Amino acid sequence: MKQPWLDSYPEGVPAEIDLNAYSSILDIFDNSCSTYRDQTAYVNFDKELTYGDLDRLTRDFAAWLQSKGLKKGDRLALMMPNILQYPVALFGAMRAGLVIVNTNPMYTARELKHQLQDSGAKAIVVVENFAHVLQEVRDEVGVEQVITTQVGDLLGFPKKLLINFVLKYVKKVVPEFSLPGATSFNDVLRQGSGKQLDPVVFDLEDIAFLQYTGGTTGVAKGAMLTHRNLVANMLQAKAWMIPAGVGEDTEIVITALPLYHIFALTANCLTYMALGGVNVLITDPRDMPGFIKELKKVPFTMIPGVNTLFNGLLNTPGFAELDFSTLKGALGGGMAVQRAVAEKWQKVTGTPLVEAYGLTETSPAACINPMDLEGFNGCIGLPISSTECGIMDEAGELLPQGERGELVVRGPQVMKGYWQRPEETAKVITADGWLRTGDIAVMTEDGFFKIVDRKKDMILVSGFNVFPNEIEDVVALHPKVLEVAVVGIPDAKSTEAVKLFVVKSDPSLTEEEIRGYCKEQLTGYKRPRHIEFRDELPKSNVGKILRRELRDEEIKKLET
């Protein structure tokens, strides 16, 4: 197919990457640990881990896992916020030959149970703040090895004791739990230091991650991301950034997005590891004043984020006074970047907010705007090196530039498929390798792509996919609910907010009762922001509830 986007590529960006440059993610990791051994790799609460530290700690972690009988291909779940234990566990598990299952630490017991059962995880690393959730489901999920950790465990004396004490006894954010047989993270490292590690050889086609997503159809599925997928996306990111000056000096990336999310996993944790850069881990970015204090400490060069994060920073006192002289770029993904935010960001920092586009299924980067973009253009960018994008109609035919249709992506970063779901895989990957994104887009004359609508009913809340089916299924189980429908409505802070429509079966049902129920069953970003009771819901002639009518009603309300 024609690739008009190549004519718009920034100078120095290649059309193709060398997919044979590395044999696996571990190949890149070993190279970085050797090349940058004495340089800082990760920072959290002012504690630094060098690449040499990372090499030693991951070796010990991997040796312990192998000593417990875990072998190549077994799955290990990570249930942690951005703390130093995350990269140690991630690369340690990979060195032991395991497949990583990233798990949102805010999951409810129901959500956690599904992911652990579906992935068949044999081990899990969980921060103690959320261990009580694992306790609820442990007997049902078959996890053999449980490793618990406290936020401060790798921070050294006395900060380790201070932070762990404050979180447990002052802030009281560590509920009581009981996980018999669990091993503490630091005990794992101590025990592993005296054990042998048998090196594992990976093939590029081996699965590296089961990264769970609703895809475009709702039920959480594990996207099988191979070593080839992630190596390709790292090389693609480097190819895009290096001509813009990234990598000339030691790069310092601010990692505020959660590492369990595919965006930060690849853009921060993996790509900057490949560059020999420094990841500054922000454990609680919702604490904006505290976040800005951390930004004051380091001459950061890059900050990936979502629109709500950038908007929050811009509206927090003290941000505009930071030193942005070392900032080379800000990368916006996960949700649409709003023009007002992008323009204000550039005015305050002197650096453009570059919008990118991707999916869990594309590891995630598929399109990125040029790093030297003069101003916001409302587009998701150009297909990156070794990537094709097209606009496809319902019949599967590619459409010419300027016509609206479904955005499709083809490239080495496209997932292998959904874990143990061949039928679901066949729905989104065509016989000739095109991934159907579910987004409606157009391609401009100069090869840029622009999202104009979404094909499915997915709701995008602060960069997280929320699927009406899941929420409806949960709420419908409430004994006082007769019918339910969920739609997304525009929201200035989070792009969209969840609105729940309920028909009561018991007149005594209250909004507070629904909210309490949802709090027990759903992660925070999935919970309805708005609730409306109705006598009936609009339906088709076959009885299907018409979400679009409800959504259109809400949009008309906002317009008037």
DAJO-V880528 format. One record per pair of residues at least 4 apart in sequence whose C-alpha atoms are under 6 Angstrom apart, sorted by sequence separation. I is the first residue (numbers start at 1). GAP is how many residues later the second one is. D is the distance in whole Angstrom. If there is no record, write none. Layout:
BEGIN
i=I gap=GAP d=D
i=I gap=GAP d=D
END
This chain:
BEGIN
i=23 gap=4 d=6
i=26 gap=4 d=6
i=31 gap=4 d=6
i=32 gap=4 d=6
i=33 gap=4 d=5
i=43 gap=4 d=5
i=49 gap=4 d=6
i=54 gap=4 d=6
i=58 gap=4 d=6
i=66 gap=4 d=5
i=85 gap=4 d=6
i=86 gap=4 d=6
i=87 gap=4 d=6
i=88 gap=4 d=6
i=89 gap=4 d=6
i=94 gap=4 d=5
i=107 gap=4 d=6
i=109 gap=4 d=6
i=113 gap=4 d=6
i=114 gap=4 d=6
i=115 gap=4 d=6
i=116 gap=4 d=6
i=134 gap=4 d=6
i=155 gap=4 d=6
i=156 gap=4 d=5
i=159 gap=4 d=6
i=161 gap=4 d=6
i=165 gap=4 d=6
i=166 gap=4 d=5
i=167 gap=4 d=5
i=168 gap=4 d=5
i=187 gap=4 d=6
i=188 gap=4 d=6
i=214 gap=4 d=5
i=225 gap=4 d=6
i=227 gap=4 d=6
i=228 gap=4 d=6
i=232 gap=4 d=6
i=238 gap=4 d=6
i=242 gap=4 d=5
i=263 gap=4 d=6
i=264 gap=4 d=5
i=265 gap=4 d=5
i=266 gap=4 d=5
i=267 gap=4 d=5
i=268 gap=4 d=6
i=273 gap=4 d=6
i=287 gap=4 d=6
i=308 gap=4 d=6
i=341 gap=4 d=6
i=345 gap=4 d=6
i=346 gap=4 d=5
i=360 gap=4 d=5
i=383 gap=4 d=6
i=392 gap=4 d=6
i=393 gap=4 d=6
i=429 gap=4 d=6
i=430 gap=4 d=5
i=443 gap=4 d=6
i=444 gap=4 d=5
i=460 gap=4 d=6
i=468 gap=4 d=6
i=469 gap=4 d=6
i=472 gap=4 d=6
i=491 gap=4 d=5
i=518 gap=4 d=6
i=522 gap=4 d=6
i=539 gap=4 d=5
i=540 gap=4 d=5
i=548 gap=4 d=6
i=43 gap=5 d=5
i=65 gap=5 d=6
i=93 gap=5 d=5
i=107 gap=5 d=6
i=116 gap=5 d=6
i=155 gap=5 d=5
i=167 gap=5 d=6
i=168 gap=5 d=6
i=214 gap=5 d=5
i=241 gap=5 d=5
i=259 gap=5 d=5
i=266 gap=5 d=6
i=272 gap=5 d=5
i=346 gap=5 d=5
i=359 gap=5 d=5
i=392 gap=5 d=5
i=429 gap=5 d=5
i=443 gap=5 d=6
i=460 gap=5 d=5
i=476 gap=5 d=6
i=490 gap=5 d=6
i=491 gap=5 d=5
i=539 gap=5 d=5
i=42 gap=6 d=6
i=167 gap=6 d=6
i=168 gap=6 d=5
i=214 gap=6 d=4
i=259 gap=6 d=5
i=285 gap=6 d=6
i=346 gap=6 d=5
i=358 gap=6 d=5
i=392 gap=6 d=4
i=429 gap=6 d=5
i=443 gap=6 d=5
i=459 gap=6 d=6
i=490 gap=6 d=5
i=491 gap=6 d=6
i=539 gap=6 d=4
i=42 gap=7 d=5
i=153 gap=7 d=6
i=213 gap=7 d=5
i=214 gap=7 d=6
i=257 gap=7 d=6
i=358 gap=7 d=4
i=391 gap=7 d=6
i=392 gap=7 d=6
i=418 gap=7 d=6
i=428 gap=7 d=6
i=442 gap=7 d=6
i=459 gap=7 d=5
i=489 gap=7 d=5
i=538 gap=7 d=6
i=539 gap=7 d=5
i=41 gap=8 d=6
i=152 gap=8 d=4
i=212 gap=8 d=6
i=213 gap=8 d=5
i=358 gap=8 d=5
i=391 gap=8 d=5
i=417 gap=8 d=5
i=428 gap=8 d=5
i=442 gap=8 d=5
i=458 gap=8 d=6
i=488 gap=8 d=6
i=489 gap=8 d=5
i=538 gap=8 d=6
i=40 gap=9 d=6
i=41 gap=9 d=5
i=212 gap=9 d=5
i=357 gap=9 d=6
i=441 gap=9 d=5
i=458 gap=9 d=5
i=488 gap=9 d=5
i=40 gap=10 d=4
i=41 gap=10 d=5
i=212 gap=10 d=4
i=357 gap=10 d=5
i=441 gap=10 d=4
i=488 gap=10 d=5
i=39 gap=11 d=5
i=152 gap=11 d=6
i=211 gap=11 d=5
i=212 gap=11 d=6
i=342 gap=11 d=5
i=356 gap=11 d=6
i=440 gap=11 d=6
i=441 gap=11 d=5
i=488 gap=11 d=6
i=38 gap=12 d=6
i=152 gap=12 d=6
i=210 gap=12 d=5
i=211 gap=12 d=5
i=356 gap=12 d=4
i=369 gap=12 d=4
i=393 gap=12 d=5
i=440 gap=12 d=6
i=472 gap=12 d=6
i=487 gap=12 d=5
i=210 gap=13 d=5
i=368 gap=13 d=4
i=369 gap=13 d=6
i=392 gap=13 d=5
i=440 gap=13 d=5
i=486 gap=13 d=6
i=37 gap=14 d=5
i=210 gap=14 d=5
i=355 gap=14 d=6
i=367 gap=14 d=5
i=368 gap=14 d=5
i=391 gap=14 d=5
i=392 gap=14 d=5
i=440 gap=14 d=5
i=486 gap=14 d=5
i=37 gap=15 d=5
i=354 gap=15 d=6
i=367 gap=15 d=5
i=391 gap=15 d=5
i=439 gap=15 d=4
i=485 gap=15 d=6
i=209 gap=16 d=5
i=367 gap=16 d=4
i=391 gap=16 d=5
i=439 gap=16 d=5
i=485 gap=16 d=5
i=208 gap=17 d=6
i=366 gap=17 d=6
i=367 gap=17 d=5
i=390 gap=17 d=6
i=438 gap=17 d=5
i=484 gap=17 d=6
i=33 gap=18 d=5
i=207 gap=18 d=6
i=208 gap=18 d=5
i=390 gap=18 d=5
i=468 gap=18 d=5
i=484 gap=18 d=5
i=33 gap=19 d=6
i=207 gap=19 d=4
i=208 gap=19 d=5
i=389 gap=19 d=6
i=483 gap=19 d=6
i=123 gap=20 d=5
i=128 gap=20 d=6
i=206 gap=20 d=5
i=389 gap=20 d=5
i=483 gap=20 d=5
i=122 gap=21 d=4
i=123 gap=21 d=6
i=127 gap=21 d=6
i=128 gap=21 d=6
i=205 gap=21 d=6
i=388 gap=21 d=6
i=482 gap=21 d=5
i=122 gap=22 d=5
i=123 gap=22 d=5
i=124 gap=22 d=5
i=125 gap=22 d=5
i=126 gap=22 d=5
i=127 gap=22 d=5
i=128 gap=22 d=6
i=331 gap=22 d=6
i=332 gap=22 d=6
i=388 gap=22 d=5
i=482 gap=22 d=5
i=75 gap=23 d=6
i=77 gap=23 d=6
i=123 gap=23 d=6
i=125 gap=23 d=6
i=127 gap=23 d=6
i=204 gap=23 d=5
i=330 gap=23 d=5
i=331 gap=23 d=5
i=332 gap=23 d=5
i=333 gap=23 d=5
i=357 gap=23 d=6
i=387 gap=23 d=6
i=481 gap=23 d=5
i=482 gap=23 d=5
i=74 gap=24 d=5
i=75 gap=24 d=5
i=76 gap=24 d=5
i=77 gap=24 d=4
i=78 gap=24 d=5
i=79 gap=24 d=5
i=109 gap=24 d=5
i=113 gap=24 d=6
i=117 gap=24 d=5
i=204 gap=24 d=5
i=331 gap=24 d=6
i=332 gap=24 d=6
i=333 gap=24 d=6
i=356 gap=24 d=5
i=387 gap=24 d=5
i=410 gap=24 d=5
i=480 gap=24 d=6
i=481 gap=24 d=5
i=72 gap=25 d=4
i=73 gap=25 d=5
i=75 gap=25 d=6
i=76 gap=25 d=6
i=77 gap=25 d=6
i=78 gap=25 d=6
i=79 gap=25 d=6
i=80 gap=25 d=6
i=252 gap=25 d=6
i=255 gap=25 d=6
i=301 gap=25 d=5
i=302 gap=25 d=6
i=324 gap=25 d=6
i=355 gap=25 d=6
i=409 gap=25 d=5
i=480 gap=25 d=5
i=72 gap=26 d=5
i=73 gap=26 d=6
i=79 gap=26 d=5
i=251 gap=26 d=5
i=252 gap=26 d=5
i=253 gap=26 d=5
i=254 gap=26 d=5
i=255 gap=26 d=5
i=256 gap=26 d=5
i=301 gap=26 d=4
i=302 gap=26 d=6
i=304 gap=26 d=5
i=306 gap=26 d=5
i=408 gap=26 d=6
i=409 gap=26 d=5
i=480 gap=26 d=5
i=250 gap=27 d=6
i=255 gap=27 d=6
i=299 gap=27 d=6
i=300 gap=27 d=6
i=301 gap=27 d=5
i=302 gap=27 d=5
i=303 gap=27 d=5
i=304 gap=27 d=4
i=305 gap=27 d=5
i=306 gap=27 d=5
i=408 gap=27 d=5
i=302 gap=28 d=6
i=304 gap=28 d=6
i=306 gap=28 d=6
i=320 gap=28 d=6
i=408 gap=28 d=5
i=500 gap=28 d=6
i=256 gap=29 d=6
i=408 gap=29 d=6
i=459 gap=29 d=5
i=499 gap=29 d=5
i=58 gap=30 d=5
i=62 gap=30 d=5
i=307 gap=30 d=5
i=311 gap=30 d=6
i=407 gap=30 d=6
i=498 gap=30 d=5
i=501 gap=30 d=6
i=503 gap=30 d=6
i=61 gap=31 d=5
i=62 gap=31 d=6
i=498 gap=31 d=5
i=499 gap=31 d=5
i=500 gap=31 d=5
i=501 gap=31 d=5
i=502 gap=31 d=5
i=503 gap=31 d=5
i=407 gap=32 d=6
i=462 gap=32 d=5
i=499 gap=32 d=6
i=501 gap=32 d=6
i=502 gap=32 d=6
i=503 gap=32 d=6
i=62 gap=33 d=6
i=406 gap=33 d=6
i=407 gap=33 d=6
i=461 gap=33 d=5
i=58 gap=34 d=4
i=62 gap=34 d=5
i=406 gap=34 d=4
i=407 gap=34 d=6
i=147 gap=35 d=6
i=149 gap=35 d=6
i=405 gap=35 d=5
i=461 gap=35 d=5
i=146 gap=36 d=5
i=147 gap=36 d=5
i=148 gap=36 d=5
i=149 gap=36 d=5
i=405 gap=36 d=6
i=460 gap=36 d=6
i=147 gap=37 d=5
i=148 gap=37 d=6
i=234 gap=37 d=5
i=404 gap=37 d=6
i=147 gap=38 d=6
i=404 gap=38 d=5
i=403 gap=39 d=6
i=402 gap=40 d=6
i=402 gap=41 d=6
i=401 gap=42 d=5
i=402 gap=42 d=6
i=76 gap=45 d=5
i=129 gap=45 d=4
i=132 gap=45 d=5
i=75 gap=46 d=5
i=78 gap=46 d=6
i=79 gap=46 d=6
i=80 gap=46 d=6
i=75 gap=47 d=6
i=76 gap=47 d=5
i=77 gap=47 d=4
i=78 gap=47 d=5
i=79 gap=47 d=5
i=80 gap=47 d=5
i=253 gap=47 d=6
i=76 gap=48 d=5
i=252 gap=48 d=5
i=252 gap=49 d=5
i=253 gap=49 d=5
i=254 gap=49 d=5
i=251 gap=50 d=6
i=253 gap=50 d=6
i=363 gap=50 d=6
i=362 gap=51 d=5
i=362 gap=52 d=4
i=361 gap=53 d=6
i=362 gap=53 d=6
i=361 gap=54 d=5
i=382 gap=66 d=5
i=381 gap=67 d=5
i=381 gap=68 d=6
i=380 gap=69 d=6
i=379 gap=70 d=6
i=380 gap=70 d=6
i=379 gap=71 d=5
i=262 gap=98 d=6
i=97 gap=103 d=6
i=47 gap=108 d=6
i=101 gap=108 d=6
i=99 gap=109 d=5
i=100 gap=109 d=5
i=101 gap=109 d=5
i=99 gap=110 d=5
i=61 gap=128 d=5
i=64 gap=128 d=4
i=335 gap=128 d=5
i=60 gap=129 d=5
i=63 gap=129 d=5
i=334 gap=129 d=4
i=61 gap=131 d=6
i=60 gap=132 d=4
i=63 gap=132 d=6
i=60 gap=133 d=5
i=63 gap=133 d=6
i=63 gap=134 d=5
i=236 gap=149 d=6
i=102 gap=158 d=5
i=82 gap=176 d=6
i=24 gap=180 d=6
i=233 gap=180 d=6
i=23 gap=181 d=6
i=232 gap=181 d=6
i=229 gap=183 d=6
i=229 gap=184 d=4
i=308 gap=185 d=6
i=225 gap=190 d=5
i=224 gap=191 d=6
i=224 gap=192 d=5
i=224 gap=193 d=6
i=223 gap=194 d=6
i=224 gap=194 d=6
i=223 gap=195 d=5
i=224 gap=195 d=6
i=222 gap=196 d=5
i=222 gap=197 d=5
i=82 gap=199 d=6
i=82 gap=201 d=5
i=25 gap=202 d=6
i=24 gap=203 d=5
i=25 gap=206 d=6
i=13 gap=226 d=6
i=13 gap=227 d=6
i=12 gap=231 d=5
i=42 gap=236 d=6
i=41 gap=237 d=5
i=42 gap=237 d=5
i=43 gap=237 d=5
i=44 gap=237 d=5
i=40 gap=238 d=6
i=42 gap=238 d=6
i=43 gap=238 d=6
i=32 gap=244 d=6
i=218 gap=249 d=5
i=16 gap=369 d=5
i=15 gap=370 d=5
i=16 gap=370 d=5
i=5 gap=377 d=6
i=108 gap=413 d=6
i=108 gap=414 d=6
i=108 gap=415 d=6
i=107 gap=416 d=5
i=106 gap=417 d=6
i=5 gap=442 d=4
i=4 gap=443 d=5
END
